[in-house]
Amino acid sequence: MTDYRVSQGDVQEDQITAAIEKVTSQVPSSVYLALALGSMAVSVGFQAAKKHHDALFVGQWAAPFLILGIYNKLVKLHGSDGASHA
């Protein structure tokens, strides 16, 4: 049976990804949480104003903001490619 798993340090990210992560890792994690909560609050406001389509549209932003926050945190903890540079 062939093992297709990638071990830590086997593959490195390209320079574009590393550059983006270097800049975005400077954003505090609380910003992503605030954006998610803000999108939920705006969605509730649209729902109260009977703008159901807008409420659904904006309400769906919460999950991507939280996923970006998790990705941001992982980059901060493990670096761009997770390889140990010892």
DOBA-160027 format. One line per field, with one value per residue: residue number from 1; residue in one letter; chain; y, z, x of N, C-alpha, C in turn. Coordinates in nm, 2 decimals, always signed. Layout:
N
num <- NUM ... $
residuo <- A ... $
cadena <- A ... $
nY <- Y ... $
nZ <- Z ... $
nX <- X ... $
caY <- Y ... $
caZ <- Z ... $
caX <- X ... $
cY <- Y ... $
cZ <- Z ... $
cX <- X ... $
END
This chain:
86
num <- 1 2 3 4 5 6 7 8 9 10 11 12 13 14 15 16 17 18 19 20 21 22 23 24 25 26 27 28 29 30 31 32 33 34 35 36 37 38 39 40 41 42 43 44 45 46 47 48 49 50 51 52 53 54 55 56 57 58 59 60 61 62 63 64 65 66 67 68 69 70 71 72 73 74 75 76 77 78 79 80 81 82 83 84 85 86 $
residuo <- M T D Y R V S Q G D V Q E D Q I T A A I E K V T S Q V P S S V Y L A L A L G S M A V S V G F Q A A K K H H D A L F V G Q W A A P F L I L G I Y N K L V K L H G S D G A S H A $
cadena <- A A A A A A A A A A A A A A A A A A A A A A A A A A A A A A A A A A A A A A A A A A A A A A A A A A A A A A A A A A A A A A A A A A A A A A A A A A A A A A A A A A A A A A $
nY <- -0.12 +0.22 +0.51 +0.82 +1.04 +1.37 +1.47 +1.67 +1.94 +1.84 +1.97 +2.30 +2.62 +2.85 +3.16 +3.37 +3.29 +3.28 +3.55 +3.68 +3.56 +3.66 +3.93 +3.92 +3.78 +3.97 +4.08 +4.10 +3.83 +3.88 +4.06 +3.91 +3.76 +3.98 +4.07 +3.85 +3.85 +4.10 +4.07 +3.90 +4.06 +4.27 +4.11 +4.04 +4.29 +4.35 +4.14 +4.22 +4.45 +4.35 +4.27 +4.01 +3.87 +4.02 +3.98 +3.71 +3.70 +3.86 +3.74 +3.50 +3.55 +3.52 +3.26 +3.23 +3.44 +3.34 +3.11 +3.22 +3.34 +3.12 +3.00 +3.21 +3.21 +2.95 +2.99 +3.18 +3.02 +2.80 +2.88 +2.96 +2.72 +2.52 +2.39 +2.30 +2.52 +2.47 $
nZ <- +0.00 -0.09 +0.06 +0.08 +0.23 +0.34 +0.50 +0.77 +0.66 +0.42 +0.19 +0.07 +0.10 -0.17 -0.27 -0.30 -0.14 +0.11 +0.14 +0.15 +0.38 +0.57 +0.58 +0.65 +0.89 +1.08 +1.15 +1.43 +1.59 +1.71 +1.54 +1.33 +1.47 +1.55 +1.31 +1.22 +1.43 +1.38 +1.12 +1.18 +1.34 +1.17 +0.99 +1.15 +1.18 +0.92 +0.89 +1.07 +0.94 +0.74 +0.52 +0.38 +0.19 +0.19 +0.45 +0.47 +0.29 +0.41 +0.65 +0.60 +0.59 +0.83 +0.88 +0.69 +0.78 +1.04 +0.97 +0.83 +1.05 +1.20 +1.02 +1.02 +1.28 +1.29 +1.11 +1.26 +1.48 +1.36 +1.14 +0.79 +0.63 +0.82 +0.86 +1.05 +1.12 +1.21 $
nX <- +0.08 +0.06 +0.19 +0.06 +0.08 +0.18 +0.47 +0.58 +0.77 +0.83 +0.72 +0.73 +0.57 +0.49 +0.64 +0.46 +0.23 +0.37 +0.44 +0.18 +0.09 +0.27 +0.20 -0.08 -0.07 -0.01 -0.25 -0.46 -0.62 -0.86 -0.98 -1.09 -1.29 -1.45 -1.54 -1.69 -1.89 -1.99 -2.10 -2.31 -2.47 -2.54 -2.68 -2.90 -3.01 -3.09 -3.28 -3.47 -3.55 -3.70 -3.56 -3.49 -3.33 -3.09 -3.02 -2.97 -2.75 -2.55 -2.53 -2.41 -2.15 -2.02 -1.91 -1.69 -1.53 -1.46 -1.33 -1.11 -0.99 -0.91 -0.72 -0.54 -0.45 -0.33 -0.12 +0.03 +0.10 +0.24 +0.38 +0.45 +0.49 +0.50 +0.73 +1.02 +1.27 +1.54 $
caY <- +0.00 +0.34 +0.61 +0.95 +1.15 +1.47 +1.49 +1.81 +1.98 +1.78 +2.06 +2.44 +2.71 +2.94 +3.29 +3.45 +3.25 +3.32 +3.70 +3.71 +3.52 +3.75 +4.05 +3.89 +3.73 +4.09 +4.12 +4.03 +3.73 +3.94 +4.13 +3.81 +3.74 +4.10 +4.07 +3.75 +3.89 +4.22 +4.03 +3.84 +4.17 +4.33 +4.02 +4.05 +4.42 +4.33 +4.06 +4.30 +4.54 +4.27 +4.25 +3.87 +3.83 +4.08 +3.92 +3.58 +3.73 +3.91 +3.64 +3.39 +3.60 +3.48 +3.14 +3.25 +3.52 +3.25 +3.02 +3.30 +3.36 +2.99 +3.00 +3.32 +3.16 +2.84 +3.05 +3.24 +2.92 +2.70 +2.94 +2.94 +2.58 +2.43 +2.32 +2.35 +2.58 +2.46 $
caZ <- +0.00 -0.10 +0.16 +0.01 +0.33 +0.34 +0.63 +0.80 +0.60 +0.28 +0.09 +0.12 +0.03 -0.26 -0.21 -0.29 -0.02 +0.23 +0.15 +0.20 +0.52 +0.65 +0.61 +0.72 +1.03 +1.17 +1.19 +1.55 +1.58 +1.75 +1.43 +1.26 +1.55 +1.55 +1.17 +1.22 +1.51 +1.31 +1.01 +1.24 +1.39 +1.05 +0.94 +1.23 +1.15 +0.79 +0.91 +1.14 +0.85 +0.64 +0.40 +0.41 +0.10 +0.24 +0.58 +0.44 +0.22 +0.50 +0.76 +0.55 +0.59 +0.96 +0.88 +0.63 +0.87 +1.15 +0.91 +0.81 +1.18 +1.24 +0.94 +1.07 +1.41 +1.26 +1.05 +1.37 +1.56 +1.29 +1.03 +0.66 +0.58 +0.93 +0.87 +1.16 +1.06 +1.32 $
caX <- +0.00 +0.14 +0.16 +0.06 +0.08 +0.29 +0.53 +0.62 +0.90 +0.85 +0.68 +0.73 +0.48 +0.55 +0.67 +0.34 +0.16 +0.44 +0.43 +0.05 +0.08 +0.35 +0.12 -0.20 -0.04 +0.00 -0.38 -0.50 -0.72 -0.99 -1.05 -1.18 -1.40 -1.53 -1.60 -1.80 -2.00 -2.05 -2.19 -2.43 -2.55 -2.60 -2.78 -3.02 -3.07 -3.16 -3.39 -3.57 -3.60 -3.77 -3.47 -3.45 -3.23 -2.97 -2.99 -2.90 -2.63 -2.45 -2.52 -2.32 -2.01 -1.96 -1.83 -1.56 -1.44 -1.41 -1.23 -0.99 -0.93 -0.84 -0.61 -0.45 -0.39 -0.24 +0.00 +0.10 +0.16 +0.32 +0.45 +0.39 +0.48 +0.50 +0.86 +1.10 +1.39 +1.64 $
cY <- +0.12 +0.44 +0.75 +1.07 +1.24 +1.49 +1.63 +1.84 +1.93 +1.88 +2.20 +2.52 +2.80 +3.07 +3.38 +3.42 +3.30 +3.48 +3.74 +3.68 +3.61 +3.88 +4.02 +3.84 +3.85 +4.13 +4.04 +3.94 +3.78 +4.01 +4.03 +3.78 +3.86 +4.11 +3.97 +3.80 +4.01 +4.17 +3.97 +3.95 +4.24 +4.24 +4.03 +4.18 +4.41 +4.24 +4.14 +4.41 +4.48 +4.26 +4.11 +3.83 +3.89 +4.02 +3.79 +3.60 +3.76 +3.81 +3.52 +3.43 +3.55 +3.36 +3.16 +3.34 +3.43 +3.16 +3.09 +3.32 +3.24 +2.98 +3.09 +3.26 +3.04 +2.89 +3.11 +3.13 +2.83 +2.76 +2.91 +2.80 +2.48 +2.36 +2.39 +2.40 +2.58 +2.45 $
cZ <- +0.00 +0.00 +0.09 +0.11 +0.31 +0.48 +0.65 +0.74 +0.46 +0.17 +0.15 +0.04 -0.07 -0.20 -0.20 -0.17 +0.11 +0.25 +0.20 +0.34 +0.62 +0.68 +0.69 +0.86 +1.13 +1.22 +1.32 +1.52 +1.62 +1.64 +1.35 +1.34 +1.55 +1.41 +1.17 +1.31 +1.45 +1.20 +1.06 +1.28 +1.28 +0.99 +1.02 +1.20 +1.02 +0.80 +0.97 +1.04 +0.73 +0.51 +0.41 +0.32 +0.15 +0.37 +0.56 +0.38 +0.32 +0.62 +0.72 +0.56 +0.72 +0.95 +0.81 +0.71 +0.98 +1.09 +0.88 +0.94 +1.23 +1.15 +0.98 +1.19 +1.38 +1.20 +1.16 +1.45 +1.49 +1.18 +0.90 +0.61 +0.69 +0.94 +0.98 +1.09 +1.16 +1.26 $
cX <- +0.09 +0.09 +0.17 +0.07 +0.20 +0.34 +0.57 +0.76 +0.92 +0.82 +0.68 +0.63 +0.56 +0.57 +0.55 +0.26 +0.24 +0.43 +0.29 +0.04 +0.16 +0.28 +0.00 -0.18 -0.03 -0.14 -0.42 -0.62 -0.86 -1.06 -1.14 -1.30 -1.50 -1.61 -1.71 -1.92 -2.07 -2.14 -2.31 -2.52 -2.61 -2.70 -2.91 -3.09 -3.15 -3.29 -3.51 -3.63 -3.67 -3.69 -3.41 -3.33 -3.09 -2.93 -2.92 -2.76 -2.52 -2.43 -2.43 -2.18 -1.94 -1.87 -1.70 -1.47 -1.38 -1.30 -1.10 -0.92 -0.85 -0.71 -0.50 -0.38 -0.30 -0.11 +0.09 +0.17 +0.26 +0.40 +0.39 +0.38 +0.49 +0.64 +0.95 +1.24 +1.50 +1.78 $
END
